[in-house]
Amino acid sequence: MKSVVKNEEVTIFLEGRIDTNNSAKIEQEISDIMGANPGLTPEFDASSLEYISSAGLRILLKVAKSTGKKIKVLNASKDVYEIFETTGFTNILDVQKALREISVEGCELIGSGGYGKVYRIDEETIAKLYIPTVSLEMVRQERDTAQKAFLLGVPTAISYDVVKSGDCYGAVFELLNAKTVAQIIDAEPSRVQEMGKKSAALLKELHKIEVNDKSFPNRKEELLDWAEKMKSFLEPSEIETITAFIKSIPDANTFLHGDFNSKNVMVQGEDFVLIDIGDAAIGHPVFDVAGLILAYAYLPKSPLPDEEKYRLLGFHLEDAPAMLFTMFSEYFATTDQTEIQKKIEMIMPYANLLTSFHGSRRCNYNPDYIQQVTSLGIRQRLLPSISSHSPSQMDWRF
């Protein structure tokens, strides 16, 4: 029987049929593998398992009882999964179906970002494929987050299938004839104000949702943790300034999307539906509103090539200022241009904070890249902006 050791786990590969005829032999082989790898958590790969009887199920139950953990059974075929489900073993073991393989060759590219691309598979479904470095666990975690958000009243599309395409994992959503807000603006620039108003109205509705579920991350706590990790790259006085700025942000249990932009909002008929909920958190709405500045002000002015900025934005760069202005106007219920500009300038330091935070996370605090984040994002932009900013003068009534 084949086995592989990785990350403090030993994966045992089940093959063919397991029934009363060979269950004793299989049990002994599993026992031998576990004995040779003491202390490691066993999991079972069922990709080559054709059938398992009650005798085989009892073997897995013994393993689960001996470890005191909910043992994983991975890559179960539809027929094998039904056996586990019918017998109630999906409640005892963590049984996961084999991923469906899909191809996106020839499919329409709806949008792309830092972590993946979204394709229309057919008239009724879209698929979000993540970059190869995003693990299956992270994809499933985003799906679970979307389900929890949906129960809170967030209009998010629910993934009904986790798939694989080449080296990438992905999620499939049922969205009939839906287009992203970015696609609509790109095709019809005259609709930028309409899309901006409706998007801002949706964001405001999201910010009426109070979350008591502690499984959602707290954005303020994440930022304080980030500041702690940056101690190796910044002076103590700089860390003190940044930490004090973060602590000045009021605590809140408001639902935050975390990455609210025109490519993450699908328009299906009259309904607006969110498709990217992986960065959802709780905290003050300033974090989401500051994210609008990142999407529609920072990105168009970034040093990236224009074609890359267009790819990330999803529509023509010259329409970005109108999108930002319209969304701020709708969100804060004012058409006064001077007042809107003051709001943007007041929230700018929080956008600078998010830029540095996301930059550090994306490079996984790699010292070879973090210096660039520190120099450009923190010392040249963040610290000057917060040193001239007074949180006490901030109107926190979002």
C-alpha positions, 0 to 999 in steps of 0.5 A: 500500500502506497503512502506519502509523508508531508507536512506532519501528515501521512497520506495513505492511498486506498485502491480497488475494492475493500471488502471482507475478502481483503479487509484484514490485509488492508487493516494490517498494512494501514497499521504498519504505515502508521507504526512506521510514522508515529505521531503523524496524522493519517489521511486517506486518498480515495482517488483509486478506490472503487468500492468500500464495504462496511468491513472497510469502513470499520477499519477507517473508524478504528483509525479515527478512534485511535487518533481522536481526530476527524480523519480526512478521506480525499478525492472520493468518487461520486459512487464511493462518496455515496457509500460514505454518505448513505452509511452516515460516515460523512458525519464521522470522517471528513470525506471530500469528493474528487474535484471535477476537472474543467477546461477554460480554453475558448471561454470568455474571460470576464475579469482578472486580478491579483489572485485569479481570473474569472471565466464564463463557462456557459450561459448559466455558470462562471468559474473563478480560477485562482493562481497556482499558489492558492491552495485548495484549502483557501478556495474552500475557505472562501466558499465557506465564507461566502456561505456564512455571508449569504446567511447574514443577508449579503447578496453573494453568489454561492459556489456549488462546485470546487473544481480544478483546471490544470495547476489551478483550483477554482470555484463554479457559480451559477450566474445566468447571463450575468456581467460584471460592473466593470464589463458594463462600464467598459462596453458602455462608458455612459453608464459609469454614473449609473453603475457607480450609484448602484454599486455605492448603494450596495456597499452602504447596504452591506455596511448596515449588517452587524456581525457577531460571528467570531469566525470572521477576521477583525480587520483592525486586529489584522492591521495591528498584527501586520504592524507587529510583523513590520518591526523588523523593517521599520524604526521603533518610532515609525511603528509607534506612529503606525500603531497609534494611527490604527488604534485610533480607528473606532471598533465596529462589528460592521460587515466588510467586503474587503475587496469591493471593486467593479470586477467583483460585482456581477449584474444579473438582471436588476440584481447586484451579486458579489462573487469575491468574498475571500477578504470579508471581515468585520470592522469600521466601514472606512476600510471598504471605502478606502478600498475604493480609492485604491481601485479608482485613484491609486491603480490608474496612477500607478507605474504599471503599464497601461494595459496592466492597469486596464486589465486590473481595473476592468474598464478604461482608465479615463472613466475611473475618476468618475466612478470614484466621485460618483460612488463617494457622492452616493455613499455620503449622500452629497453632490457638493464637489468640494465636500466629496473631495474633502471626504476623499482627502480625509480617507486617503491615509487609510487607503495608504494604510491598506496599500502597505498592508496588502503589499506586505501580505502579497509578498508574504513578508519576504525580505527581498520584496518588503524593502520596496513596500517599506520604502515606497508604500510606508516611508514615502506615502503612509507615514507622511499622510498620517503625520498630517492627519488628525483622527480626532477631526475625522467624521466617523459617521459613515 
